Amino acid sequence: MERLMVALAALLLTLSASGDLVSPYGSLWPLPHSLAISPEVYRLNRVTFQIVHSPESTASVGCSILDNAFRRYFYYIFGDAAGLGQTLDGTGSPDELGQLQVLLTASDPECTQHPRLTSSETYEITVSQPTATLKSENVWGALRGLETFSQLVYEDEYMTHLINKTEITDAPRFSHRGVLLDTSRHYLPVKVILETLDAMSFNKFNVFHWHIVDDPSFPYQSITFPELSAQGAYHPVTHIYTLKDVQAVIEYARERGIRVIPEFDTPGHTQSWKGQKNLLTPCYNGEKPSGTFGPINPALNTTYVFMKQLFKEISKVFPDAYIHLGGDEVNFECWKSNPTITEFMQNQGFGSDYRKLESFYVQSVLDIVTANLKGYMVWQEVFDNGVKIKPDTVVEVWMARNMKAELSKVTLAGFTTILAAPWYLDYISYGRDWQKYYQVEPLHFNGTIAQKKLVIGGEACLWGEYIDATNLASRLWPRASAVSERLWSREETNDLNDAYSRLTKHRCRMIRRGIPAEPLFVGYCDYEYQGCKEFN
Ligand SMILES: *[C@@H]1O[C@H](CO)[C@@H](O)[C@H](O)[C@H]1NC(C)=O
């Protein structure tokens, strides 16, 4: 089988090396919902071609997100190519397409806002003479449409930029399409995060789930509690995210229509929070403290005073309406050993049910976050353990075992949910594992139509045990692209052969834009990866 595939790939190689035009349909990723491409071809002249505001689009004047995106996409379309925008073969040159006009129809196209869960990303593209148009309600739809337009452009063997006459109507199937990065197991330089945001925009992802702190390190530099990173980061100066860094990430993401949702996971996963005195539970060995510490201590008032101040700051620093509060994998052993906690359990009437203690803590933190007018996301255990959560809570399902039953349960209880379980991309194996991610169908579980509506999306998760700046991009891309098409395109878009052929070209496009995405199989790109490249 493997050998047959090698032979097949060799055949494909010969075909694509023969110099035929590459069909633009062949590289769209994720595939738009409705698409009509005709054989009529236009030429783009890099000297005269323009991406401009439509004359009808008065509301978008001064929209800097859009102006910056025009510049970016012009560069992605024409790049370093030396093409003169003229066919040199003398067989008659196709008509020229002079402009892409972008029309935002809303009276407030949200240029100065941040993208939200409910933001529209719908857009329409018409490519025909003399100008192409991209129409969307707001700036977020325009960003998605610009990416699609850039994917429609291809080059012939004379490096002339061409585009077919095309009609596209498109909108995402799911509204939450996330990538999780973990900056605690390894510190990721800001530049790597920004590069990931670029790659996310090439794949129409719209949420950066920033798992910013965890057991191994606390790189977030708090204004209120600077000791947290001073003592909890791998290095108190070089391996932290300052307020300026965080703001830069949020703005870069906003310019690409991407929400930033920070995760401050408690009460477990907090070994690095040692910069705050008396926050973690001292574990006991018999009568005496053992010198080690467990989860956050839920029995002390000071814990909640601290949490109140910390989340007040976090709510201000991160503008998104949601904060992820974690709540996964709490180990009860240390709590069990500690006499203060035992006493607290008795006073509260929890008996020996430590899940009640956990719920007590989580409930308090949820109330604190609610008081800051934020919504929250939580890992599934918080729901499983019966903590009272607000109706707009997003429950993230991460356990692969019983995943479908969990989706049924969460949605039956009326909560919105996102799926992460099948998309832990840090788990690697030999071969084409993107196919496995691609074939997941998030709505295949027992439930009513109303229940299925509560599934608002999913996340590709790249946990950081074996990931740092050296291998992040190649491990994430193009494997996360499989998730992006599943979450954006129609359910019926699920043919593996078609996906393979488009994804191979999409991966080459990412290479060309400077992302060292790993190969899917045997083959080559017209432009091979040349090492890091500075864009912007
Ligand atoms: C685009 O136009 C070319 C040239 O006419 C044609 O060969 C190709 O099939 C067209 N692409 C699609 C997807 O129709």
The ligand as a Tripos MOL2 file, in Angstrom:
@<TRIPOS>MOLECULE
LIG
   14    14     1     0     0
SMALL
NO_CHARGES

@<TRIPOS>ATOM
      1 C1         -9.9150   28.2070  -14.6440 C.3       1 LIG1
      2 O1         -9.6740   28.5270  -15.9850 O.3       1 LIG1
      3 C2         -8.8200   27.6420  -16.6590 C.3       1 LIG1
      4 C3         -8.5500   28.2160  -18.0450 C.3       1 LIG1
      5 O2         -9.7410   28.3500  -18.7570 O.3       1 LIG1
      6 C4         -9.4780   26.2650  -16.7380 C.3       1 LIG1
      7 O3         -8.5910   25.3640  -17.3540 O.3       1 LIG1
      8 C5         -9.7790   25.8030  -15.3190 C.3       1 LIG1
      9 O4        -10.4870   24.5880  -15.3640 O.3       1 LIG1
     10 C6        -10.5960   26.8470  -14.5860 C.3       1 LIG1
     11 N1        -10.7730   26.4100  -13.2380 N.am      1 LIG1
     12 C7        -11.9230   25.9180  -12.7800 C.2       1 LIG1
     13 C8        -11.9400   25.4120  -11.3760 C.3       1 LIG1
     14 O5        -12.9290   25.8980  -13.4340 O.2       1 LIG1
@<TRIPOS>BOND
     1     1     2 1
     2     1    10 1
     3     2     3 1
     4     3     4 1
     5     3     6 1
     6     4     5 1
     7     6     7 1
     8     6     8 1
     9     8     9 1
    10     8    10 1
    11    10    11 1
    12    11    12 1
    13    12    13 1
    14    12    14 2
@<TRIPOS>SUBSTRUCTURE
     1 LIG1         1 GROUP 0 **** ****
